[in-house]
Amino acid sequence: MNAYGRQLLTSLRFLFFTTILLGLAYPALVFGIGQLVAPAQANGSIITVSGQPAGSSLLAQPVTGPAYFYPRPSAVGWDPSTSSASNLGPSQRALAKAIAANRAVVARREDVPPASVPLDAVTASGSGLDPDISVAYAAQQEPRVAGATGLGNAKVRELVAASTSRGFNAFLGQPSVNTTTLNAALQQAMARP
């Protein structure tokens, strides 16, 4: 075998070895570690209601009606295929107008003065799909949800507390409420006799 043939055979063996190692073994190892360390995130964080998939706890769901907790506004209409921010800066009039309009809608819906509406209730997140809201915004929505669902204030507060992240799970130590898991829990609570 000449030098060209040996080099070709060596390169084919290397290609085969790296394909097996980097194309099969490494992805399988990373997948296996992901399943062990964070199985919910590795599988899309799918939540179910009455045994049926209802969404991902990582993505906000659009809400209509008084019986559910509203997430932050979405710059992309809650479309996960187009995750994006509004790209409006603090000095732009369009952002100030959007905040004022959102504040009026939230204040009317929650029957509170516009000045008491939390900032996260009127501004979109960086992805436009964040399901987390502040504890203050969740507390502001509790009376409306309790009245609309008939579950009562204590039960709604209990469900909010169960969907509130604290400690290590809270981003930078600030608790937040996941509206997707909270609304799924509300749906299940309303379905029970």
Secondary structure, DSSP 8 states (H G I E B T S, - for coil): --HHHHHHHHHHHHHHHHHHIIIIIHHHHHHHHHHHH-HHHHTT-EEEETTEEEEETTS-----STTS------TTTT-GGG-------TT-HHHHHHHHHHHHHHHHHHTS-GGGS-GGGTS--SSS---EEEHHHHHHHHHHHHHHHSS-HHHHHHHHHHTEE-GGGSGGG--EEEHHHHHHHHHHHHH--
